[in-house]
Amino acid sequence: MAQAIDAALAQTYVDFELIICDNASTDRTEEICRAAADRDKRVRYIRNERNLGAAPNFNLAFELSRGTYFKWIAHDDLIGPRYVEGCVALLEARPEAAACHSLIEIIDENGHFVSTYDYEDAVFDHPDPVRRYVNAVSERHFCFSVFCLTRRAVLERSNLIGSYIGSDRNLIAQIVLQGPLLQMPEVQFFSRDHGDRSVRALELRERGQWFDSARPDAGRRYFIKLVTEHARILFMQDLTVSQRLRGLGWMAGWAGKRVPRLVREIVARSPAG
């Protein structure tokens, strides 16, 4: 946590606010955050009385923000000193773009290099919004682009982070339907991989409560929800009829390849199940 804060405050672009939403931590998080707020006026520290779950806590940070651009930062990831400056420069030069991210490296719990991650390299910077949508919904990538620097107006036209598994993938799709997601050609984002990471520490059925503490069953039968939301967002954005039909056609094919998975969830929802 301390490293993530220090990395954020070390940006060469200095005109920003750092909002920290402490989700009712039980370790030294509060101490670390209050110390950061005391030494730097750009830090705003908010502590929740109870654990809201990841999705409501992420969304709270956005609701409290005031900037033209917005970026989420996980407590264990790092950004390089030029991250914000480089992303802002690209977005200012490309007003049609919705967001920007940098090249990515994976680091371990000690901050040591593990690997270069390139599954999301430039796949969201395409003139066709349906192509960008397809690439976002695809299961080939790890959703690191949810941590991109995004225009505030774009996020205001989205559902933010939903209280269901896979909602980060859905949000990326909502972002890129509104415009390209650019890529800064520098490694300025470092994703930390370790045993306590949610996707490693929690079973799939346990992740629902991690997303939203008020919905402990959100991890069950989540795939139907994900398919429905992927289709629904095609009607939320300013697309032509042809673009919506292309997107729905691709989604039908994508879901069709996963019929056994959908059937298992439908059966589980029935009284007989």
N, C-alpha and C positions, 0 to 999 in steps of 0.2 A: 504494500500500500504506500509506504513512504517513497519507494522508488518511482511508482507511478505518478505520485504528486510532484516529485522533484522534476521528473521528465516533462510533465505538462507545464510547469512554471518556468522551465528553461527555454521556452520557445523564442525564436528570433522575432516572431510576430508577437508583440507584447500587449496589444489592445484586445483583451478578452477577459471573461470571468470564468472561474473554475468553481462549479457547483458540485459539492460532495453530498450525496444522499446516503447517509449511514443507515443501513436497514436493520436497526436494532442489534448491532454487533455485540458480541460478548467477549471480545479480546481487546487488544490495545488500539483498535481502530479509532475510537473516539479521541484518545490521547494524541495520536498522531495527527488527526485531522484538525483538532483545535489548535495544536501547535503551529500547523501550517497557516491557519486563518489568522493567528496572532502575528505572524511574521510577514504576511503578504495580503494586502487589502483586496486583491483580486479573488481571494478564496471566500466562498460562502458555504458554510457548513450547516447542514440540516440533519437532525437525527430523528428517525421514526420511533414512535413509542413501541411499536411492535413490528415484527418481520412481515412486510407486505407481500413478499415474493419478488422475484426478479423483474417481471414485466411491469407491475405497478410502480416499482421503485425506479426503473429506467425511465418510465413515462413521466414520473414526478420531476425528474431532473430537467426534462424538456419543458414541462409546464412552468417551471420556475425560471427558465432562461429568458434572456432579452435580446440576444444578438441576432444579426442578419444571417449568420451561419451557426450550425450546431453540430457537435460531435460527442458521441458517447465514448467513454474510456472505461474499460473494465479495471478492477482493482489490481490485477496482476499483469496487465499488458503495459508496454512502454511505447512511447512515440519519440522519434528523433527530434532534435531541436529545430529542424526546418520543416516539420510536417505541416503546421498551420500556414506558414508563409508560402510554401510551395503550392499547397492546395488552393489557397485564396487567389494566388496569381493566376492559376489555370482557370478557375471559375470566373474571375473577372474578365479574362480574355475570351471565354466561351459562354456568353450569357444564355445560350440554349441548353447548357448542361445543368443537370439536377444536383450533382454531387461530385466529389473527388476523393480518391484514396491514393496511397503510395504503394510501391512494391513492398513485399512482405517477407519477413524471415520468422522462423520458429525458433524460440529459445527455450531452455529448460528452466527448472526452478531456481537455478543459480545464475541465470542470465547468460549462459553459454550457448553459442550457436548450435543448432540441431540440424536445420535444413532450410533450403529456400522453398517458398511456397509460390507456385505460379499457376494454379488452376483458375484463378480469377483475373489473370493478366489480360487487360484490354477487352474482355468478352462483353462488357457492358457499354463500350463506346462504339456503338453502331448506329447508323442513321435510321434503321427500322426499329420502332418501339416493340414490335412483336418479337423480333429476333432477340432484343435485349430481355424481354419478358421470359422467353423460352430458356435463355441462358441462366436467368435468375432462379427459375423454378426447378431447373435441372438438379439432380442429386449429386452431381459430380463435384461440387465445390462445398467448402466448409462454412460459408456465410460470414467470412471475415469482413466483407464489405459493409455489413451492418454498422461497422465502426468508422465509416467514411465521414468526411466533412460534407454536410448537406445544407442546402439552402433552407432556411426556416420555412419559407412559403411552401416548399415541397413537402416537408413533414406535416405541416398543418393540413395538407390535403390527403393525408394518409391515416391509417388506423393506429399508427405507432406500433409498439410491441404488443401483440395479442397474448392473452392468457391461455395459450395452447402450444404444444410442441411443434416446432417448425415455423413459428410466427416470425422469426428473424428472416427466414427465407422469403416469406410472404411480404415482409416490409421491403426487402431489397427489390422485389418485383414491383411494388408500388412506386418506389423511387425511380427505377429505370423506365417505367412506363411514362413518366413525366419528362424525361430527358436523359441524355447519356450520363454515365458515371465515368468520369475521367480517371486517368492513372498518372500520377507523378512518377517519372522514371528514376526514382531514387528509393532506396530502402530506408523508410522512415517509420515503419510500423513493425513492432516486434511482439508477436503473439506467444505468450508463455504456455507451454504444455507441461502438465504435471499430474500426479495421481489424484489430486483433489479437484481437478477440473470437473465441472458438472457432468459433462458427457462421459467421463471416465468413472467418476465416483458414484453416480446414481444409475440404477436400472431405469429402463425406459418408462416403466409404470410409475416410478417415483418422481419423474421430472415434472409432472403436472403440478404438484405442490411447490416445487422449486420455482416454477413460473409464477404461480399465484397461490399464496398461502390460504386464501379464502375458497379456493377450488381444488381441493386435494384429489378429486377424481378427474382432473383435466388431462392426466396422462393416459386415461383409458379411452379407447375408441377415438383416438385423436386423428387418425388418417382421414376419416370422412370429413371432419372439420377442416383439415388442411386442403383437401381437394375442393371443397365448397368455397373456401376463402380464396383459393387461387383463381377459381372461375369468377367469383363475385367482383374482384378488383378490376376485371376487364370492363366493367360497367361503371366504375367509379371515376375513371380518367377520361380525358378528352380524346377519344379514338374514333376513327371512322367505322361505319358498319362493317366494311370489308376487314379492317384490322381486328375488330372484335370477333368476327367469324373465324378468322385465321387462328386467333388465340384460343378460342373455344375448341376448334378442331384439333389443335395440338394437345390441349388439355384432355380431350376425350380419348385420344390415342395414348397419352401418358397414363391416364387412369385405367384404360382398358388393359394395359399390360400388367396391372396390379389388381385385377378383379378378385383373385383369391383373398387378398388382404382386405379388400372392401367387404367381401361376403362374410368373412370371419367377424368383422366388426358389426355388420348388420345383424347377423345371427345373435351376437352377444347382446345386442340392444333389444331383441325381441323378448316377450314374456317367457317364451319356451326356453330361451337361452339363459 
